[in-house]
């Protein structure tokens, strides 16, 4: 939707900036949407006045985690719906494994 590459830049102390290659309004909105997605998926914090920055309360870097979740953070509503559907379906287990 942003029609450009979105990157997550580590800033240190568990803080990250979401950047877009271009400076269009669509790219800016996409960066903000990704940041909001990370806030929901990872229980992160948003520094005041920074729409495209997120940070972990623990202050530790989690670069690989953010890389893995970038795709899901772009469409967090769909991701949360998928998770809820998976939980409602339950887990298939053999009769011998059921309690």
C-alpha positions in Angstrom: 0.0 0.0 0.0 2.9 2.3 0.6 4.3 1.5 -2.8 7.8 1.6 -1.3 10.1 -0.4 1.0 9.4 -0.2 4.7 12.4 -0.8 7.1 12.7 -1.0 10.9 15.8 0.8 12.1 17.2 -0.1 15.6 18.1 3.0 17.6 19.4 1.2 20.7 17.9 0.5 24.2 15.0 -1.4 22.6 13.8 1.5 20.6 13.1 1.3 16.8 12.1 3.7 14.0 9.9 2.6 11.2 11.1 4.2 7.9 9.8 4.3 4.3 12.0 4.8 1.2 9.7 7.6 -0.1 8.2 10.6 1.7 4.7 10.4 0.3 1.6 10.6 2.5 0.8 7.0 1.8 4.2 5.9 2.9 3.9 7.9 6.1 0.5 6.4 6.9 2.0 2.9 6.3 4.8 3.6 8.7 2.3 4.8 11.4 0.2 1.7 10.7 3.2 -0.6 11.2 4.2 1.1 14.4 0.6 0.7 15.7 0.8 -3.0 14.7 3.9 -3.5 16.7 2.4 -1.8 19.7 -0.5 -4.3 19.6 1.5 -7.4 18.7 4.5 -6.9 20.9 3.0 -4.9 23.8 5.5 -2.1 23.0 5.4 1.5 24.0 5.3 4.6 21.8 7.6 7.6 22.7 5.5 10.7 23.1 5.0 12.7 19.9 6.7 9.9 17.8 4.2 8.2 15.5 6.8 6.0 13.8 8.8 5.0 16.8 8.3 2.1 19.2 10.2 0.7 22.1 10.3 -2.3 24.4 9.7 -1.4 28.0 12.6 -3.8 29.0 15.0 -1.7 26.9 16.5 -4.9 25.3 17.0 -5.2 21.6 14.7 -7.7 19.8 15.8 -7.1 16.2 15.0 -10.6 14.9 11.5 -10.6 16.5 10.6 -7.3 14.8 12.0 -8.7 11.5 9.8 -11.8 11.8 6.7 -9.7 12.7 7.0 -6.9 10.1 4.7 -8.6 7.7 2.1 -9.3 10.4 2.4 -5.8 11.9 1.3 -4.3 8.5 -2.1 -5.9 8.8 -2.6 -6.4 12.5 -6.4 -6.6 12.4 -6.2 -9.6 10.1 -3.5 -11.2 12.3 -5.5 -10.8 15.4 -8.6 -12.3 13.7 -6.5 -15.3 12.6 -5.2 -15.8 16.1 -8.8 -15.6 17.6 -10.0 -18.1 15.0 -7.2 -20.5 15.8 -8.0 -20.3 19.5 -11.7 -20.9 19.0 -11.0 -24.0 16.9 -9.1 -25.6 19.7 -6.5 -28.3 19.2 -7.1 -31.7 17.7 -5.8 -34.4 20.0 -6.0 -38.2 20.0 -8.5 -39.7 22.5 -5.7 -41.1 24.5 -4.3 -37.6 24.9 -7.5 -36.0 26.1 -8.0 -35.4 29.8 
